[in-house]
């Protein structure tokens, strides 16, 4: 009688941890399968040239006057670098 209870307990224990491992791995896969999750957590910056917002993951770094700036694209980085700084505001 006691041996039968111990055997059932061991079988229950084995089945419980097998199912726990199976469902645990499935939930981890479901959490990590979201497309674009890393982009949603990305910080948004303002382009110093055109003023548009863009995520840091697509930024283009460029040094202008010993300062490292991040731009939304190659074209804005080139225009800003060729000019040597921010646009002069006309009044």
For each residue, the residues with C-beta under 8 A, 3 or more apart:
1: 4 5
2: 5 6
3: 6 7
4: 1 7 8
5: 1 2 8 9
6: 2 3 9 10
7: 3 4 10 11
8: 4 5 11 12
9: 5 6 12 13
10: 6 7 13 14
11: 7 8 14 15
12: 8 9 15 16
13: 9 10 16 17
14: 10 11 17 18
15: 11 12 18 19
16: 12 13 19 20
17: 13 14 20 21
18: 14 15 21 22
19: 15 16 22 23
20: 16 17 23 24
21: 17 18 24 25
22: 18 19 25 26
23: 19 20 26 27
24: 20 21 27 28
25: 21 22 28 29
26: 22 23 29 30
27: 23 24 30 31
28: 24 25 31 32
29: 25 26 32 33
30: 26 27 33
31: 27 28 34
32: 28 29
33: 29 30
34: 31 37
35:
36: 39 40
37: 34 40 41
38: 41 42 57
39: 36 42 55 57
40: 36 37
41: 37 38
42: 38 39 55 56 57
43: 55 56
44: 53 54 55 56
45: 53 54 55 56 59 70
46: 51 52 53
47: 50 51 52 53 54 70 71 72 73 76
48: 69 71 76 80 86
49: 71 72 76 77 79 80
50: 47 72 76
51: 46 47
52: 46 47 72
53: 44 45 46 47
54: 44 45 47 58 59 72
55: 39 42 43 44 45 58 59
56: 42 43 44 45 59 70
57: 38 39 42
58: 54 55 72
59: 45 54 55 56 70 71 72
60: 70 71 72 73 74 76 77
61: 68 69 70 71
62: 68 69 71 77 80 81
63: 66 67 68 69
64: 67 69 80 81 84 85
65: 84 85
66: 63
67: 63 64
68: 61 62 63
69: 48 61 62 63 64 77 80
70: 45 47 56 59 60 61
71: 47 48 49 59 60 61 62 74 76 77 80
72: 47 49 50 52 54 58 59 60 76
73: 47 60 76 77
74: 60 71 77 78
75: 78 79
76: 47 48 49 50 60 71 72 73 79 80
77: 49 60 62 69 71 73 74 80 81
78: 74 75 81 82
79: 49 75 76 82 83
80: 48 49 62 64 69 71 76 77 83 85 86
81: 62 64 77 78 84
82: 78 79
83: 79 80 87
84: 64 65 81
85: 64 65 80
86: 48 80
87: 83
88:
89:
90:
91:
